[in-house]
Amino acid sequence: MIYEIAVLPVHQERVERFKRAFAEVEPLLKRATGYGGHLLAQGIETPQVLNLIVRWRSLTDHKDFEAGKDHQVFMNALEDYFSEEPTVYHIEGAPFTFAEHNVQSSFFDQA
């Protein structure tokens, strides 16, 4: 399993519209082969920067999604909101570990 981490700088005045646009194209991401869940989180210190973390079965699955029509539609719906080019990188690792007293269900804790 791998995680795609996309750092998405959005025009400050368009953050809420970006979130709505993302919600509209989110099903395209969810139906991708190898998709294992995602988190879209807004920065605290930099609220105009959103972080998209997507769990993929493999890097190949992510690359296949990027090469497909669904990704093209996904990006076309979002690209006008970016204030600069997003940064995307990948990490690999096991699911998140949680403190025993704070067990919460999340896509991060499912193998």
N, C-alpha and C positions, 0 to 999 in steps of 0.2 A: 504494500500500500504506500502511496505517496500523497503529499499535500502540495497543491498549487497555492502559492501566495501571490496575490495580485494587489499591488498598492495603487489605488485609483485616486489621483488628484482631481477634484471636481471644482468647477467655478463655485465660489462660496455662496453666491446668491442662487445657485441652482441645485443645491444639495437635496432639498426635499423633492424636487421634480425628478432628480436622478433616481432617488429611492423608488418613486412610483414607476418610472420607466423600467427599472430593474425588476420590480415585481411583475410587470407585464411580460417580460421575456424569460423570467425565471424557469418556467416549464420547459424551455428549450434545453437548459442546462440539466434539469432534473431527469430528462429522458435520455441523456447521453449514455452510451455504453461505458460501463466502468465507473459511472458516477456513484459516490458513496455518501454524499451529503455536503452541505456547505454552510458557511457563516459569513454574513455581510455585516461588518462592524465599523462604526464611525469612530474616528479618532477623538480622544478627549482633549488633548492639547492642540490638536489640529483637526477641528471638526469638518474641514473641507477635504480631508483625506479619508477615504473609505478603504477598508481592507477586506478583500474577498479571499476566503480560505476554502478551497474545494478539496475534498478527499476523493482520490481516484484509485482505482485498482492498480493501475500502472501508468507510467509516463506515456506509453504508447496509446493508451485510451485517451489521455488528454490531447496528445498530438493529433489523433484521429478526429476528435471533436473539433479542434482548431481548423482542421482541413475541410470540414464539412459545411454544408449550407446553413445548418442551425447556428453555428458559431458566427457565420457572416451576418445573419439576421440579428443575432444577439448583440454583436458589436455595432452594427449599423444603428440600432436603437439607442445605444449608450454613448457613442463617440463624440457627439456634439456637446456633451456635458463635461468632458475632460478639459482641464486647464493646461495639462501637458500630457505627454505620453505616459501611460501606465507602466509600471515596472512589474515584471512577472518572473518568479523563480520557483523552484521546486525543492522540497525536502522529503526525506523518507524517514519513517519511524513508526513506532508502535502507537496504539491509541493513548490518549491522555490518561494519566493516573490521577485519582482524586483522593483527598483525605477521607478517612473512614467516617468522620462525623459529617461530611458534606457530600453525600452521594447524590448526584443528579444525573438524570439520563440525558445524554447528548450524543450526537453522531460521533463525537471524538472518542467516546468510551466504548464503542462497539467494534469488535474485531471483524 
